[in-house]
Amino acid sequence: MTQFASAPRHSAEKIKYFTDAGYWNDDILPDYVRGWAEREPDRVALRTPDRDITFGEYYGASLRLANSLLGLGLKKGDVVGIQMPNVPDYLIAYMGVSMMGGVLATMHMPYRGGEMEPLLNHGKAKAVICTASLPNHDAPATMLDLKEKVSTLEHVLVAGEEAPAGTLSLARMIADGAEKAIADPPSVEDFCALCFTSGTSAAPKGVMRSYQTFASNARTFAPEIDLTSDDVVMVAPPFTHVFGLLCANLCLYTGAVNLLIPLFTPDGYAERLINGRPSVVFSAPAHVAASIKAGLLDDVDLSSIRDVIIAGSVCPPDVAAALEGRLPNGRAGQLFGMTEVLLVMQTPLDAVPDVRHTSTGRCTKGIEARITSGEGGVLGVGEEGELEMAGYTIMEGYLDNEEANARAFTEDGWFKTGDLATIDADGNVVITGRVKDLINRGGIKINPTDIENTIMAHDAVVQAAVVPMADDILGEKACLFVTLKEGASFSFDEMTAHLLDNGFAKMKWPERLEIIDDMPVTPTRKIIKGELIARLN
């Protein structure tokens, strides 16, 4: 692990506290897969529309891949990049890399060479795993080109039996590897994942994750949502994002069936909800809103669903309520998580709808939250400020990015999330916006979140985003971007009338309306406001 000697680590005092308190133990993720494979090899681990994969099959395939990777000359601590959708090969690769002690570096499906090059260079990747060539993306050709730009990159593994010249077949490596114990398995202190925050730059913000933090998060969070081996779990966010990956970890820990949905489309999402018969669903607000607005969840059988847990961005309460109204036996709630903090809050399952639909709930065991003012003072109940967090899953810091680390932490060591929030008397956290999204209109600070939620409640609107636009007199004004239901219309006058009807003062109304076909979004369907702002120039 010498290449990560500079990676931030918790102090010895914190490590002792986390261990003595029981938050960290000796678990590593492959232990969970092996345990289920030994106890119940025929238990279904992964489910696709075409087939089921048992824990016995999952463990065997992962172990064979681990030995094949070692046979290539890869060793413990080497970084293996991956760009694949939510398919079985992704999770087999995840476990295979983990078993041999490698570090999985996740890269989102929309990324192309320009976005991936700085990530692979930052992690000094030795290998990369990708899909076969697709109509919209020749991934093998892209990865081979990156071998010329990433000096450490030696191997390109391609899904399927046939591999282009210069690459290796992932399927053959899985089939041909030895099914034998790893001679030098990873330890709990080793890193197992390198996760990058959304957006890339010349100085990426990469978070190194150890087995301790990943395994402890699964052990702590699963009881919060009563997840057991009887559950069928549908994970809509991509495994290339920490939200999706942590949900996959929950399935590994509990033995629940992981119901796979490769890439989000409203039709595909609705089909899996209806025909996959999940009991628990992890989703982003945009997944839910798009499917409801398209009418895909009307008059269908969703009786299998016990809980839909929404995260990834602020969920408009009307969206959560509209979904819950379609669940005869289920509830809609929320969680809070970030690449930097993992899954750290959950709305109580037995809470009243108003709490579940408006808040991200309370901190899980061992996690602390506080609200601070811009000057650093800690605020009281109901006061809005920046959400800061501390605890055993909070990152130690970004890899080789001291400038970002200096901005990310307070002097007393709390992580600054960048979210605006309040905390009520019961400890429930309500995310009210992002610090950087506030619009300064002539000295009046306007939080766009309430405006966006209200606009999204309009029958014609699917997604809404309010962004600042420069103004010579006021400094900033507001522009509203929206996407609409098919065949719908939405005018500036309709916008102002809707805001007036919902009690918004004129000073908060956007001065401009832009109707677009598609919102630029992150893999977890969070709107990329920077791209919208760029369109105004």
Secondary structure by P-SEA (a helix, b strand, c coil): cccccccccccaaaaaaaaaacccccccaaaaaaaaaaacccccccccccccccaaaaaaaaaaaaaaaaaacccccbbbbbbbcccaaaaaaaaaaaaabbbbbbbccccccccaaaaaaaacccbbbbcccccccaaaaaaaaaccccccccbbbbcccccccccccaaaaaacccccccccccccccccbbbbccccccccbbbbbcaaaaaaaaaaccccccccccbbbbbccccccaaaaaaaaaaaaacccccccccccaaaaaaaaacccccbbbbcaaaaaaaaaaccccccccccccbbbbccccccaaaaaaaaaacccccccbbbbcccccccccccccccaaaaacccccccccbbbbbbcccccccccccccccccccccccccccccaaaaaacccccccccccccccccccbbbbbccccccccccccccccaaaaaaaaaacccccbbbbbbbbbccccbbbbbbbcccccccccaaaaaaaaaaacccccccccbbbbbcccccccccccaaaaaaaaac
